[in-house]
Amino acid sequence: MEVSNLAKIYYRAVKSGKRTLESVPERWRDEVRQMLEADGE
């Protein structure tokens, strides 16, 4: 899976608690959700 740079940034922000998945723009939300699920979150 090719992950966009912005999705990586949003993923790290969600992981650190600075953002919620719901606050991630819709364009990247599914990609970030998949990354979180793969990481066991």
Secondary structure, DSSP 8 states (H G I E B T S, - for coil): ----HHHHHHHHHHHHTSS-GGGS-HHHHHHHHHHHHHTT-
